Every structure is written in C-alpha cells, then in structure tokens.
Amino acid sequence: MLILRHNELSADDLFLIERKMVKLADPEQPFDWSLHDDLLSKSRPEVYGSIIGLLKRTGFCSSLGITTSEFLDFLIDVDHGYEDNPYHSFYHAADVAMVLYHMLKDYDVSDYLSSIDMAALMIAALCHDIGHPGMNNNYQVNMNTELSQRYHNLSVLESYSCSIAMDLLTKHQLLYNVEEIGKEHGIPTSEEKIRKFIVKAILATDMICHYQLQANLNGLLEFISAEDSHKVLPTVTDLFSTRGQDSPLIYFEEHYFSESSTCCSRSRPKSACEFLPAEETVESAAFVSPKYPLTEGQRQALCEILLHAADISNAVRPWDICLKWSNLVCIEFFRQGEAEKQAGLPVSPNMDRHQVNQATIGAQFSDFIVRPYFELFVSLFPKAKELLVNLQDNRKRWAMEGSDAEEEEDESGEEIEVPSTHDEEKRLGDHPPFLGFPTAAFNPGRRLSAAAGTIVLPSRASRRPFINMRSSSHSSLEKWGNLSSNNEESVEVKNRRKSEQDEFYRNSTSSIESSPPRRVVNNLFVS
C-alpha cells in the first residue's frame, strides 16, 4: 500500500500507480518497455507507475534504503518542479530515465556500474531539467536574468536544476542511509559523494560538455578494448576540474558541499532494521557490484556519458517517437526566437521560424551531434546497434520531408534561394562536404542549437579523432525545404495542473505551433 507524506493523490491514482508498478517490477515477467513506447500518450499515474516499476528491477529503493512510498513522494515533487514547457517537461525527464533503463539492461551497460551508481544516475536523469523555464542558457545570459547572475553565467539552467534537486533530496531525506547501505554491501560511499555524483551528471548535460563527453567516451572505449588496460592512460578527464574559476561546480562546492553546509545533515537517521523494509525485500537480490572493474572517476564519467546519450536520444528512437519530440522542440525553439526578437536580441541558432525549418533542425542535429557520438557509443556497447539503424532511417525521413516541402514550393512558384557554397569551398579546399551537408553548412566556430543547449562546432581537425568506425552512409540533403504548412493551427499550452494537461501532450505532437517558413535562405545553420 502506497502512503504519501508530502503529497496527496486520489485513491484511484494510487491504485493505478501500484498496478502499473507491480506489473513492471515482477522479475518473472519480461521487460515490458522498449524504445517504441510513447510516454507522451500516458497519464501521469501511468508514468509514475512505469518509472517506479522499472527502477525496482534495478534495486533502486533497496540501494538507497527507502520505501516505494518515499520514492513516489519524491517523484511527485520532482514533477511539480517542472514547468509547463512543450519539450523541457516532466515527460521529457521521465522519457530520459526510461531510455537509460533500456540502455542499462538491454545493452549490458549495468555490468560497469553498481546499484548505487545506477540509483544516483536515475535521480540525475529525473532532475536534469527541473525548473527549466523554456528559454535556454543563451537567452538567460543575453537577458542577464536573475538565474544567470546567481550562477555567474556558467551552465545556468543546469545549475538551477542541480539546486532544486539538492533541496528535494534534503526535503525527502532520500540519501540519508546510503553510507550504511554501502558498507553493508562492500561499496564505500557517503551522502555527499552521491550528491556530487548527481550534480556533476546534471551539469554535464550542458551542450558545452558534448565534445568533452565524446572524448571521454572514446577514452573508455580504448581502455575497455585494450588487451592491457593499464597501458591506456589517461582514459577520462574530469569535466570540471580543468576549468578553474569557470567551473559551475564551484557554486555547489561553496553552497552545498562546504563544511558549513547543512544539506547533508542527518535529521532522521534510520536504524539498521529499517534499511530494507518488508515491501522492498524483493529488490535486495538486485543489489549488485560492477562486473567490470572501473575506477570511481571512470564510473562517474560513464554515467555522464550515459545521461547525455539519453538526453539527445530522440534522433535514435523510432521515427514516430522521434517526430513527436521534434515537434515539441520546434514549438519551444520558435517561441524563444520570437521572445528574443521582441527583446531586441539576436535570435539563437535554429530558433527563427523564418530562417530555418523542422527538417533542417532534425537533419543537422543527427549529422553534427548525434551520429558521431552514438557511433562511439555502439562501438563500446555493440548491443545498441539498433540506435544507429533508427538514426539512419530517421535521417532518410528528414531528407524526404525537406524534399517534399521543396516540391510544394516549386509548384507554388515561389522563389527558392540556394545557400552559396563558393566561399566555403575555397576556405575548406579539397575537403568534402561533412556528413552529407552542403559544404557551406560546416564552419568551425558557428553555433547550432539542440534541445539540450547551444553548441559551437569545432574545427574539422579537432573532430577527426571522434569520427571513426562509421556505419553505413546516410542520405544527403541536397536540397533544403520546409515541412508542409497545411496545418496552421497553433497549440495552446494548458495549465499542467489541470486534467487537460495530459491531453496537450497527446495532441500537440502531431503539428508544430505555427506554419514553417516558405523559403530556403543563406546562412541556414546559424543565427
């Protein structure tokens, strides 16, 4: 029986949560979730039950010494902390957590992590965008918002999510027993260590860390693949220790992990007999130590790599899921673009509805960001090859969407401007177009936006070490167009505490907020 301390749910909702949880948590039943599953079509109680049910299979509650009711209470507060954004919502966080579970179990990633590692990773996943206002870091800094001032313009929204997560962990006392639990199972740890683990994982979801994470992924691949791993050093680097005063971790060292901080004080320690409550004993057998010996730093790096992979995984999901999340991303992007215009700011990359379109956004995200990262990921975890198959299929669909839209423009008689490649070809010399894009698309130093943030494209030479072990080639977008603009109906965002909110997610994924642009223009990939 589920009993809540800080929140209230109806008896019907609690029954639905428990029924879904029991079905998914039963170790005798097959794993009942796949990359095809659509959380956007589910009610909140169904989402709660799905998350709890799958996490019980990892021994989540046993690893932390908490009850299912305590975790549900925490999960509801996490949900309350998310804003009414089309994309950066609780549903996105839940989806990331579910993708992570799929990676851990279906791709054997769990062999490299302990149960405590996986529990901390799941907390980071659920909280990684909590509090996100729907306008990205670029907007926060340019508008000099209160958040940008508080976090000194360093990973502003990721830092805000970390602060909220730390406060919720304190409120729910979720980590108060991990030290004793760790001792019991021979994995020394502490509450502060796990808090730092979670903070680092969330901060690493800032797109500024993308290429560092890719380098660490390459390092882990070389280390694990080496016949004598001791000769492969260093394998990973700490994303924050090398940044000096520009490290966003400094804020948390000062405010949460200092000796004067009270975030880790124990106001309600449990006795040893409470560590595994009766309702949780079914999980105790799931508590595991890593099968493959990695250092603590390597396991931290791997969890950062995994969370980022799940965060940008929309492009490697089946097409119907990929398209639904892409629709929501575009709604949020174009809203920010309009807000920036109204504020007199330069429009962020990919956010001007009159300069870019959904097919372009989806294609460039796949080619520049997702494909190199996941080719390394699949090299490390071969069972994940289905992700590259999905990515290739989706890339072809984006090419078809762009081609179909351009044919519509040709029939309408509207003029189409093709991006000029002459200057870029001269600058790049004999280098071929990168990953199927027109040569003009690639320019080191230019920026592009992804749902997780804005990224600066590095030089071709600095990217080369990570562009290896290629899968079959993708179709190129030789012509760039826009999606059909037949459906111009805007989507109204409901108050997410109203019952209609779940319906918003079911309906809004079929169309973008307003009609796409009718022209292809120069500088297609930049602000």
Secondary structure, 3 states (H helix, E strand, C coil): CCCCCCCCCCHHHHHHHHHHHHHHHCCCCCCCCCCCCCHHHCCHHHHHHHHHHHHHHCCHHHHHCCCHHHHHHHHHHHHHHCCCCCCCCHHHHHHHHHHHHHHHHHCCHHHHCCHHHHHHHHHHHHHCCCCCCCCCHHHHHHCCCHHHHHCCCCCHHHHHHHHHHHHHHHHHCCCCCHHHHHHHCCCCCCHHHHHHHHHHHHHCCCHHHHHHHHHHHHHHHHHHHCCCHHHCCCCCCCCCHHHHHHCCHHHHHHHCCCCCCCCCCCCCCCCHHHCCCHHHHHHHHHCCCCCCCCCHHHHHHHHHHHHHHHHCHHHHCCHHHHHHHHHHHHHHHHHHHHHHHHCCCCCCCCCCCCCCCHHHHHHHHHHHHHHHHHHHHHHHCHHHHHHHHHHHHHHHHHHHHHHHHHHHHHHHCCCCCCCCCHHHHHHHCCCCCHHHCCHHHCCCCCEEEECCEEEECCCHHHHHHHCCCCCCCCCCCCCCCCCCCCCCCCCCCCCCCCCCHHHHHHHHCCCCCCCCCCCCCCCCCCC
